[in-house]
Amino acid sequence: MRYPATFQFHPPLATLWRRIVDAWLIRPVAWARYQAQTAILFTWTDYKTIFFPITAFACATAPLNSFQDLLRGWVWIWLHLLLCNVSNQARSGREDAVLRPWRPVPAGRITCPQAIVLRWILVAICITLSAAYAEEVVLMTLYLTLTTYLYDEMDLAGHVIGKNLCNIGGYTAFEIGATKIFGGTSHLDSVAKNATLLSGLLIFTTIQTQDFPDVEGDAAAGRVTFPIYAPEFSRAFTLIALITWSMYLSWFWGIGYIGGSFFTALGMYVGLQYYLCRSLAADKRSYIIYNIWLVLAHILPFSARIHSKV
């Protein structure tokens, strides 16, 4: 660092100043940046699968009360997403080393024991945050913590049905908590309750879409997912489920002929992609399109909100 000629430090004083700046500014900023990058890497793959679909669901179902509630809801969703990701990735190092070596644990940014400690710290942070809203939101945090515990520690992630049940629990907790925060209320009306129930069933019957690109990693981790247990049937089931859900949700939420035709066509396209295109690259592309379909499925309840005001 250079200083004007009229403001030159005595060499020892200049050295002391540099050390102070380094200790109190440069190093803390670098440390904070590193930790922020680590947190983002933990959650990176689930923005399209959880963050955006849950945001869409809560905005449409609550509906959104204010921009301030949107920001609060985003913070709540992201911290709980980080909690789930840290819990999962603390124990999936072998799988991630195969498929996602850039994640914090296999990349060496954090050790497994440190990640486990961080997970329980995040539980306390999330409970404290939820307590600022309502008792029901705290219950959703506890419910989500329980599902992650069953998923990771009790190894339900390695069972075909157990994994899907945990996914239902996780998505439901996210949806109810976010809906209450976005809407600024502790009460869920009939639209919100129906939307949450249908979303849970939807996730239970289609969540295997995320497992098709991860077959290699799941096999390395000893998991038995639906695509591993029934390679052919799982793809046929996914095709039928996506088409059926597209038609049913279009009818249930009354989105009209044009909207229903588009949504059903998209669901059919995604299902056919999974059934006909079976390479790893194709499954990754199909999963991206599936998440677009899922976001649209989550905003369909807004149609009921519009009709109720007409």
N, C-alpha and C positions, 0 to 999 in steps of 0.2 A: 504494500500500500504506500503510495507516494503522497507527500504533503507539500504545500507551497513553501518556498524558501523562507518566508516570514513566519512559518509555523512549523519549524522543524523540531522534533523531539530530540532530547538527549538519547543516545543509543539505548541505554538500559530502559529508559522510560518508553521508548518506541517498542521495544521487545515486550515489555509488560503490557502495553496497549494491545498489541497483536494477540497476545495470549488471552487477554480478557475477551476480545472480540471473537476469537476462535472458540473459547470455552462457553461463552454466554449467547452467541448468536449463530455462528457458522455450524458448529457441531449439533446444537439442538434442532436447527432447521433441517440439516441433513438427516438426522435421526428421525424426525417427524415425517419427512418425505419418504424415507425408506419404509417406515411402518405403514404409512398410508398406501404405498404401492403394494405392500404385502397384503393388506386388508382387501384391496381391490382385486388382487390375484385370487384370493380365496373365493370371492363371489363372482368372478368374471363369467363363468359359464352359465350362471343361473339368472342373469338379467332377462334373457329371452324366455326362460322357463318358469320363473317365479315372479321376479320384480315387475315386469311389464304386464303379464296376465293378471296378477293380483291387483295392480294399480287400475287396470281397465275394469276389472270386476267391481272393485270398491267404488270407483267413480260412477259406474252405471247403476249399481245396486243401491248405494246409500241414499240418494245420490250425493255428489260432492257438495259440501256446504259452503266452503270458501277456499281461496288460494292458500290461506294460512293453514287450514286443515290438510290441504294437499301436501304441503311441506312437512307438516308433522307426521302425516301418514307415511311419507317416503322415508323419513328417518326411522320410524318404527319398523317398517318392512325391511329396510336395509340392515338394521342391527340384528333383527331376528334371522334374516337370511345369513348374515355373517356367523351367527351362533350355530346354525345348522351346518353350514359349510365347514367351519372349523372342527366341529364334532365329527363330521364324516371324513374329512381329509386327514385328521389325526390318525386314522386307522386304515387308510386306503393308500398308503405309500407305495406298496408293490404294484397296485393297479395303476396309480397315477404315473409311476415311473415308466410304464409301458405306453400309456395313452396321452398323458398330460404332464410331461416332465418339467414344464414351466411353473407348475403349482408350487406354493411356498415350501411344502415339506420335501418333495423330491428335489427341488431346486436348492435346498439348503438354507433358505431364508429363516426357517424356524424348525426346531426339532419336534419330534412327536410328543415327548413329555411337556415341552413348552406349549404346544398346541392344546394339549389336554387341560393344562392349567388355564390357558386363555379361554377355553370353552366355558369353564365354570365361572370365570370372572364375567364373561359375557352374559351368563345366566343371571347373575346378580344385577348387572347393568340393565338388562331387559326387564326384569321384574320391577326395578326402581322406575324405569321409564313408563311402564304400563300402569303403575300405581298412580301416576300423575293424571291418568284419564278416568279409569273406572275399575271397580272390582272385577267386572266381567272381562276386561282386557287383561288383567293380571291372570285370570284363569286361563285365557288363551295362551299366554306365555308359559304357564306351567304345563298346559296340555301339549304345547309344542316341544317343550323340554322333555316330557315323558316320551313322546313319539320318537324323538331323536335318540333317547336313551335305548328304547326298544330296538330301534333300527340299527344302531351302532354297537352298543355294549352287549345287547342280547342277541345280536347277529340275525335279526329278522330280515336284514337286507339280503341275506343269502337264501331266502325262501320265496318261492313264487307268489304265494298268497300273502305271506307276512309283509313282504315289501310293498305290495299294493295297498294293504291296510294302513301301513305307516304313512304312505303317501297321501291317502285320504285324510288321515289325521292331521298331517302337516299342512296340506292345502286348506283344509277347513279352518284350522287355527289362524292361518294367515288371513283368510277371507273374512272371517268374523271380526277379528281384531282390527283389520284395516277398514272394514265397512263402518264399524262404530266410530273410528277416529275421523274418517273422511266425512261422515255424515254428522259428526258432532253430537251423537246420541248414544245412549246405552241400550236402546230398544231396536229390535229388528222386526219390521212388519212382515206381512205375508209374502211380499215380493222378494225381500231379502232372504227369508227362510227358504222359500222354494228355490231361489237361485243357488243358495248354499248347498241344499240337498242334491240338486241336479248336478252341480259342479263336482261334488264328492263322487257321485256315481260315474260321472264322465271321466274323472281322473282314474278311478278304479279300473275302468274297462279300456282305457287308451294309454295309460302311463307307460306301457311296455314300449311305446315308440322311442323312449329315451334309451332303451336297452339294446336296440338293434345296432347302433354304432359302437356299443361298448362290450360286445360279445367277447372279444379277445381279452380285454381287461378283467371282465367279470369272471371269465374262466380261469385266468391267472390267480384271481383272488379266491377261487373256490366257490363262487356264488352260483346258484342255479336260478337264473331268471327265466321268464316265459320264453324268450327266443332261444335260450339254450335247452330248456326242457322240451319244447315242442317247436322246432325250427319252422316247419311248414305250416302247422295249424296256427301258430301265433301270427303269421303274416295274413292268412286268410281271415282270422278273427279280427285283426286290426282293420282290414278292408271293410268287413261287414259292420263293425262297430262305428267307424267313422261315417259311413253312409247313413246308418240308422240314426245316430245321434244328430247328424245334420238335418235330416228330415223331421225328426221329433222336436228338436229345439226350435226349428223354424215355425212349426205348427204351434207349439206351446206358448211361445212368446209373441206370436202373431205378427211376424215381421213382413208379411205380404208376399205376393207371388214372385215379384222381381227379386227382392232380398232373399227369399227362401231358395229360389232357383240358383242364385249366385253362391250362397252359402253351401248348399247341397253339392253343387258342382265342385266347389273347392274341396269339400270333404271327400268326394269321390276321387278327385285328382290325387290328394294326399294318400288315400288308401291304395290306389293303383300304383303309385310310386313305390310304396313299401312292398307291395306284392310282386311287382314286375322287376323292379330295379334293386338288386340285392348286394351290390358292392359296398364297401365301406364308405367310399366317397358319396355314393348315391344315398345311403342311409343318413349320412350327415346332412345332405341337402334336404332330404325328406323331413328330417327332424326340424329344420329351420322353418319349412313350410307348415309343418304341423303346429308349430308355436304361433304362427300367424293365424291359422285356423282357430287355435285355442283362445287367442286374444279376442277374436271376433265372437267366439262362443260366449266369452265372459261379458261382452258388452250388450248382448241381446236383451238382458233384463231391462235395459233402458227403454226398450219399446213399450214395456208394460207401464213404465213411469209416464211416458208420453201419452199413452192411451187413457191413463187414469186422470189426466188433466184436461182431456178434451171434453 
